[in-house]
Amino acid sequence: MTRFVFVTGGVVSSLGKGIASASLGAILEARGLKVSLVKLDPYINVDPGTMSPFQHGEVFVTHDGAETDLDLGHYERYVRYTATKASNFTTGRIYERVIAKERRGDYLGATVQVIPHITDEIKRCIKLGAGDADVCMVEIGGTVGDIESLPFIEAIRQMGVEMGRHQCVFMHLTLVPVVAGGEIKTKPTQHSVKELRGIGIQPDVLLCRCRDPLPDEQRRKIALFTNVEERAVFSAVDADDIYKIPMLLHEQGLDDIVVEKLRLEVPPADLSEWRAVVAAKQNPEATVDVAMVGKYVQIRDSYISLNEALTHAGIATRTRVRIHYFESTDIEKTGPGCLAGMDAILVPGGFGERGIEGKIQAVRWAREKGIPYLGICLGMQVAVIEYARDVLGLEGANSTEFNRQTPDPVIALITEWQDQAGQKVLRDEKSNLGGTMRLGAQECRVQPGTLAEQIYGRPQILERHRHRYEFNNVYLDRLQAAGLRVSGLSKDGLVEIVELPNHPWFVAVQFHPEFTSTPRDGHPLFAGFIRAACAHRATQLPQAASA
């Protein structure tokens, strides 16, 4: 029978419940347990797919095509499990399902209420997401006391009663601030636990987010006022490296408490892989500067998976990767000269017209200066647009996402282009923004003799997608004749990877490889990109020295 660890948070949001859940999952996995993770989000959106990156941060895409909370990215990076559509549920999704059942008459005329119908659906979804795991980590978004999260809190309270205390552990993450004069304040934690107990849940474990390890005096005080064993009060300190957190929690004995309370007979944790990750990150043999030219750079959460994928590539190549963020709208105003001195340029995904011309200027700079370039999703599309304009000579080339009147839609919806006797056929079709994209892992066939084949080392790959617009195959022959190499195709002929043969390293992909990069295994595309950045830097150093 699957055991459950329910993770709640209090005082303030964004304390790191996702990292804490993933880290505990990593330790339990290192003790030989099969671990799954589920995130319950209180917002009413059905999924985060249509939410602004400025408000929500990154949208993570699962293997089976679900648009989910960014914490699922943390889960997959820390635990060797693959998240699915059953790994993330929102209030909107839960209510959508309950209302659909009511409309079908599944409740046989009963009055549909939060208890038991909503809470029953939440419990069903939790068990569905748990699958056949030995332990399932269930993270509740938001903070205790929020009106939106009450049904989720009630559902896990019921599960604790129904399953028994040795089948469930309640772990609560709180803030222990330090005020003027260096005084440590435990009162916010006391009030947060009081709120949780008022709902009917007594936490078994407290994770106290703090600047430094809690002194014994404060741990005893927190234990006394919260009815939690002193040995179960842990310090979740600010770490300079998030991949140290599994070791930091293990050293305090968090996993021992959890397996004891769940009555699991398991061997000690083997965290050698995580120690190797931290050692490789702390002892680089080279340094590179990578420019990320994006549209949401003010909010780092918008590019979490990309940031981590570059870090993982640094771990794999023993390189310190310094990421420099450039707002594409600023490049539109000042030109791409700000990219001088960068060892590589990355243009990530995004939606909408804002900042597109700045991204195109960054592509041109990388192509003309021979700087390693990696384009992801929109980064591939702007690379195609730039090549069509500046090499093929189609000055008005664009995507129909940005210009419906473009004379040369080299990027367009599939429904907007087709080949009829060699003529372009455009149809003005509009669709609902929710759930209309190419999503999830799809097969890409890598062409032999290409840089892509050299990078991946195999003829077929699976990568995750999140986009609507595609390379317009009407222009395929002309662009290839102009020197653009198509090195990856979907099984139905859609362009997935393009590269430039006469460039040191220029690769652009329609998919999102960052979603499958992990600190222990990395990803070949990002590792190749960082190696190319190192090679470029090496060629620039002699020139700088001679100058």
N, C-alpha and C positions, 0 to 999 in steps of 0.2 A: 504494500500500500504506500502511495506517495505521501511523504511528510511535507509540511508547508512552513515556510518562514515568511511571515507577513511584516513588511517594512513600512512604517508610517513616519511622518515628519511633523515637527511642531516649531513654533516661534516664528520662523520666516521660511519662505520657499528658497529653492536653489541652494540648499545646504550640502547637497551631494548624495541624495538617497540612491541615485542611479549608480554612482561609482561605488558606494558602500555595498549595495546589493550585488553588483557584479564582482566586487572583490571577495565578499564572503562566498559567493558562488564559485569563484576560482579556487579558494582554499578547500571548499568541500569537494570539488572535482579532484584536487590534488590528494585527497584522502580516499580516492577510488569510487566516489559516488557519481551517479549520473544526475546532472543538474539541468533543470529548465528554469526559465524566468518569464514572468508575466508582468506587464505594466498596465495599471488601471488609471485612466485619466479622467478627471471630473468635468472637463469642459464639454459643451453640448455639441460641438462639431462632431460629425460622424467619424471623421479622421482628420489629421492635420494637413491633408494634401492641398487644401485651398487657403491655408493660413499663411500670413506674411512672415518671411524669415526674420523681419525686424521684431515681431512679437513672439514668435515661437521658436526661432532658430531653425536648425536643419530638419528636414523631413527625411527620415531613414526609410529605405526601401528593402523589404524582405525578399528572400529567394522566390517566394510564390506570389510576389507582386503586391503586397500590402504597403500602403503609405502609413508610416507609424511615427511614434514619438522618438526623438533622438536618443533616448536612453537605451533603446534596443541596440543601437550601435555599440554602446558601452558593453552591453551583455555579450554580444558576439565577439568583441575584442578580448574579453576576459575569460570567457567560457567557450569551450569547443562544442557549441550547439548551434543549430540554425533556427533562427526565429521564423515564425510563420504568421499567417493572418490571425491565428488564435493566441498570439503573444501580446496583443495590445487591444484593449477595449476602452472606449470612451462612453461617457454618459449618453451621448447622442446615439452611439451604436446600440447600447443596451435598450434604450427607450424605443429605438427603431424596431428592434426585434420583438419587444413586448407588444407594441402597437400592431405590428404585422400579425402576431398571433391572435390578438383580440379581434382584428378585422376578419380573420379566418374562422372565428368562433371556437378557437382552441380552449378558451376558458369556460365554455359551456354556460355563458350568460352571467358569470360571476362579475362582481364589481372589481375592476382591476385597480390595485393599489400598490404603493411603494413596498409595503410589507403585506403579503409575501411575494408578490409577483415580480417586482423589480429585483429584490434581493435574491430570489430564487434564480433569476436569469443570470445575475452576477456570479453566484456560486457555480452555476452550470458552466459559465464561460471560464472561470478560474480552473475548474477541473479539466475542461477541454484543453486549455493551454498547458496544463501540467503534463499531459500525456502519460508516458510510462516511466517518468523520471523517479529517482529515489527521493530527491528533494526538489521542491519547486519554490523559488523565491518569488514572492508577489509584492510588488511595489505599488503603493497607493500614492498617486500624485497629489500635489497641493499640501496643505497643512491641516492638522486636526483643528476642528472648529469651523472650517469653511462649510457653508451650507451645501455647496455642490458635492462635497465628498462624503456626506453623511450616509447615503445608501451603501457606498462601498465599505465604510467602516462598520456599519450594521451587518453587512453580509459576512465579513470576516469574523466578526464577533460570534455570529451564529455558527460559522464553521468551527470555531474553537470549542463551542459547546457540543456540537454534534459529533465531532471527531475525537474529542478528548484531548487533554492537555499534553499528552505525550506524542501527539500527532502534529501539533502546531506550536510554533514559537512566535511570539510577538516582539519585534525589535523596533524601538522608537529612536529616531534621530532628532536631536535638539541642538540648540545653540547655547553655549556658555560664553557670554561676552566678557571682555575686559574693559572696564570703564576708566575714566581719568584717575591717575594715581596708581594704575596697575592692579586695581582690585578686581578679583574674579567674582562674577555674579551668577549665582545658581538659581535665583528666583524665576527667570524665564523658563528654565527646565522644569522646576517644580509646578508652575502653572500649566505648562503644556501636558505633563503627565496627569495632573488633576483633571484637565479637560478630557483626556483620553479615558481615564477611569470613570468619569461621569457618564461616558457613553457605554461603559460596560466592559472595557478592556484593560486588564492589568498587564503592563509590559513585562516581559521576562528579561529583556536586555535593553540597556540604554547605550546609545552611541552619542557621546557629547562632542559636538564640533567645537574645537577650541584652537587657539593659537599655539599653545604649548601643552604638553601632557598635564592632566589635572593632578594637583597635589592630593595626597591621601586625605587631608582634612576636607577638601571639597567633595571628594568621592564619597566619603562617609556621610557627609551632610545630604548629598543628593540621594543616596541609598535610603537614609532615614526618612526623608520627606516624600519619597516616591514609592516606598514599599518594594524596592528592588534590591536584591542581594548586592552587597558591596562589590563582590568579585565579578558581578555582571554589569558594572558601570565602567564603560570603556572610553578612552580618549580617541576621538577622530581628529587628529591634529592636521594642521595645514602642511601638506607635503610638497616638496619642490619637484616631485616626479610622481604622477598619479599611478605609475606602475610599481611603486614601492608600497602602495597601500595594502595589498594582500599580505606582504611580509609584516608590515606594521601592526595589522590587526591580529595576525597569527601569533606574533611575539607576545601580545597581551593575553592570548588564550581565548579569543572570541570563538573560534571553531570548536574548542574543547567544550565550552559551555553549551553551544548549540547541539553538538552530537550527543552530549550527555542528556540534555532535556528531551531530545527526540529518541533517546534510547537506541542509538545506532552503534553497532560494533564495527569499527572501521580502523584501518591502519593510520599511523601518523602521516601528516601532510608532507609531500615531496614537492617543495617549491623551487627546485633547482632550475627549472626553465625560467621562472620569474627572476631569480637571482642573475641568470645569464643575461636576460633582457636589460636589467638595471645596470649591470656591469658594462655591457656594450654601449649603452646610452651615455654613461658617465665617462667613458674612456675613448672618445673619438680620435681618429688618426688624421682626419681632414675636416675642413669647414667649407661650406658653400652658402651663397646668398641666393635665395629663390624669391622672385617677384610673383605674388599672387594678385592678378588684376581682376577684381570682382566688383559686384554691384551692392554687396551687403557687408563690406569690410568693417563697418562700424560695430557690427555685432559678430564677435568671434564664433558664437554658437552656430552661426549660419554655415560655417565650413568646418565643423568639428571633425567629421570623418576624413576630410581632405588634410587637415592639419595633422591628424594622427597618422594617416597613411604616409605623409612625408617624414614624420618622425620614425615610423617603422622602417622606411627605406634607409634612413640614417642609421638605425640600429643594425640593419642587415649589411650595410656597407662601411660601418664604423666611421660615419660622417656626422658632424654637427650641422644640422640643417637650420639655417636662420631664415625665417619666413618674413618677408617685407610685404606689407599690404598696400595696394594702390587702388584707390577708388577710380573706376573707369571714367566717371563723369569729370574728374579732375584732369585726366589725360586729354579729354576732348578740349578742355580749355587751354592747357599748357603744352600739349604735344607729348610724345613718348620719350623725350630726352631724360625724364626722371628715371627711366629704366637703365640708364647707363651705369655700368659697374655691376649689374646683376649677372650671376652665373647661369641662370635659367629663368624661364618665364612660364607660368602656368595660368591659363584662363579657365576658370571653373564654369559650372552650369549656372542657369538663372532663367528668369522669365520676364518678358516685357521689353519695350523698346529702349527704356532709359539706359544710357551708358554704352549702348552697342557700338557706336562709332569709336569710342575710346578703346574698347576691346579690339576692334579691327586695327586700330593704329598700333596696338601692342603686338598683334600678330605680324604686321608688316615689319616692325622693328626686329622681331626675332628672326623672321625669314631673311631679311636683307643683311642683318649683322651676323648671321650664322650662330645665333644663340640657341641652345637647346630649348625646345618648345614642347609643352604638353597641353593639349586642349581636351577638355572633358565636356561632353554633351553640347551645350551652347558654345563651348570653346572649340569644338570641331566645326560647328556651323559657321561661326565667324571666320574660321580659317578658310573654309570653302568660299565664303563671300569675298574675302580679301584676295584670294588667288584668282577668282573669276574677274574681279575688277582690275587688279594690278598686273596680272600676268596674261590672262586670256583676253583682256581688253573690254570686258562687259562693264562699262562704267556705272550703269544703273543696277547692277546685280544686288540682290538683297533676299531676305526671307519674307514671305507673305505674313509672317507674324508681326513684322515691323513696318511693312509697306505693302498694302494690298494692290497698289498700282505699279509695282515694280515691273519694268519691261522684261527682266530676266530673273524669275524666281528660282534661283538655284537651290533654295531651301523652301519647302512647302509641305502642307498636309498631303498625305497620300491621296486623299479624295480630291485634291486640287490639281494633281498632275497624272497624266497617263500618256502613253505613246500611241497616237493614232496617225498612221501613215507619216510618221516623223514630225507631227505637229504638236505643239504644246496645247493642252486643253485645261483651262482653269475653271473651277466651279466655286462660287462663293458660298461656302457652307460654314455655318457656325454651330458649335456644339456646347453642351453643358460642360463647365470646367471640372466638375467632379467626376472622377473615374473614367475619363476618356483617353488616357494616355497609354503608351506602350510601357508596361510596368513589369518588373521582376526579371528573373534570370532567363536569358535566351541564348541559344547557340550562335556562335560566330565562327565562320570558317576562315581560318588564317591562310592567306595565299603563300605558296612556297617562294623562297628566295627573297623574302622581304625582311625589313627590320622587325616588323611585328612577329614574324616566325622566329627570328633570332631571340627576341625578348621572351616570348612565351614558351618556345621549345616544343610546341605540339601543334597539330593541324586544326584542332577544334577546341574552343574555350567556351565557358559559360560566364556571362557577365550580366549585371543587373541594369535595367533601363528605367528611366523616368523622363519621358518627353512625348510631345505630340508631333513635332515637325521633323521632317526627314530630308536627307539629301535627295534632290530631284534627279532621278535617273535619266530624264530627258537630256541633261547636260553631261552625262557620264562620259561619253566618248570624247567630247570636245575638251573637257578638263583633263582627261587622261592624255590626250594628244598634246596638251600644253605642258605636260610634265608632272601632273598630280598623280600619285600612285595610290590606287585603292588596294589596300592590303588585308582587308577583312570584310566579309559579306555575311549577312544573315542567310538562313537556309532558303528564304524566299527572295533573295537578291537585293535586299536593302543594304546600303553602304554603312559599314560599322567602323572601319578604321581607314584613315588616309595618312600618307606620309610623303615626304619629299626626298627622293633619292639623292639629289645633289646638295643636300644639307647635312651638317654634322649629326643632328638628331632632331627630327621634327615629326612628331606623332600626334595625331588628334583622333579621339574616339567618341562614338556616339553614346556609349554606355557610361556607367559610373563605377570604375574599378575600386574606388575608395571604400565602397561598402563591404568589400570582402577582404580588406587588408587587416592583418592582426599583428600585434607586437612580436609574437613568437614566430610567425610564419612569413610576415611581410606580404608583398605583392610584386611580381616580376616587373610590371610596367613602371611602378614608382621607383623600384630599385634601379632599373635601367636609366630612368630619368636622372636620378641623383648621380649615378656613375658618369653620365654624360656631362652633368654640371661640374663634377670634379675634373673631368678631362678638359672642359672649356676653361676652367679656372687655371689649370696648369699651363695652358697655352698663353694665357694673358699675363701671367706672372713674369716670364722673361721679357715680354714687351714693356711691361711697367718698369722693370729693373733697368732696361736699356734706355728708356725715356728719362 
